[in-house]
Amino acid sequence: MKDVPCHPLCIHRAEWIVPGDGIVISDGAVVTFGGKIVAAGAAKAIRLSYHGKTIDHGASVLIPPLVNAHCHLELSPLKWRLSPSSSFSSWVNSLVEARSRISPDEWLPAVMSAAKGLFEEGVLGIGDVGNLGIASRAMEKKDFPPFSGIFYREIIKPRGEPEDIKPFETGRFPKGKNGAGAAISFGLSSHAVYSASSQVIIRTKAWDRERRIPFQIHTAESPEEMEFVVSGTGPILDLLEERGHCITREEIPGCSPVRYLYRLGVLDSDTVCVHAVHVDEGDLEILKRTGASVCLCPRSNLFLDVGIPQVERFAAAGIPFALGTDSLASNDTLSIFAEMSSLASLAPTVPPGCILTAATEHGARAIGLSEIGVDAGENHPAPMGRLDPGFRATFLAIRADGIRDGEVLEYLVHGVTGPDPVSWICDPLRGA
Ligand SMILES: [Zn+2]
């Protein structure tokens, strides 16, 4: 990974640019000034209108920064400690057991290493979820990558536990910034419909809504979750009862997780249903009507053998989908390039441009960073997700030697592995 610093007015020319919507412009250029993009398009037209220092990135593709809209950095010490599973509930038990064996001095270095790896592979936006406080401690360190996005304190409070969510409000960052000085918001999330009571889900969503923070909840991830929420039986019930929770009949939703969340009134355009593997036509209709979006984590789903997301149906229904990796307890890397490749393989009829949009613009939307015009203040940086005027002047040059015009999107989705082809332009570490 190499870094290219920013200049006052700078024209970044490359063999291709992909500003958004999967549109590829050959011999393209992006003009930056004062930390924002002022123009993007064909290099020939840009040269007629702008004069400034030109940096030629040669055989590269300029794309917006990537977003990992759902991860759990705090579980990074569990890398390689859990095996692919055929049962979600047995994986949960293994996770709890393996977590108890991590020694105190392993946590922080593992989280820092995973975070730096994310950044080296082109991720600038994150929706990180944790409940141990490890990742938020890492975020306060000066050498933590300058991610923007949201750190969620996750609430697990099944039925029968006190419904007060106030104790979870701790852990905000001083002045809303992390150690590297980048803006990161603090939010609350509910773990899932089976592990948080209806009142906890409603209160958590209300807390986020008041602060204009998108709300996240794991939704319809496994067949075991579906069995529990629909029938009140199965391994999830055993899991809850083993932990001392006594579940009565009237506490079972009796419908799909999406319908249940709709009934609770928590689905809107600022709600992100994470995973959404098991959704039917009625669920899709609800997501479409409410404007709620989904975040897909295909490699975690494959690791846990819980099913695969129906990408074609989301694309056909016009439901925005973002990409996440979940954690290193159910994935071998936190690479969004790897996630794009997996999703594209699972859904070969979905255009690669649509997959790239999931990893950029829709990811930024899922963490509340895609809106232009909501400028404002140091804690709300310019939006990311596109190479358009007004968006932040921090983006990626992906080296693409030997790639031809018609192959650019395929290459971005399937051909980028590891950090070597990735360079940051206007590296945020250098205060662009
Ligand atoms: Zn998760």
Residues whose N, C-alpha, C, O or C-beta is under 5 A from the ligand:
A	BS01	ZN	D326
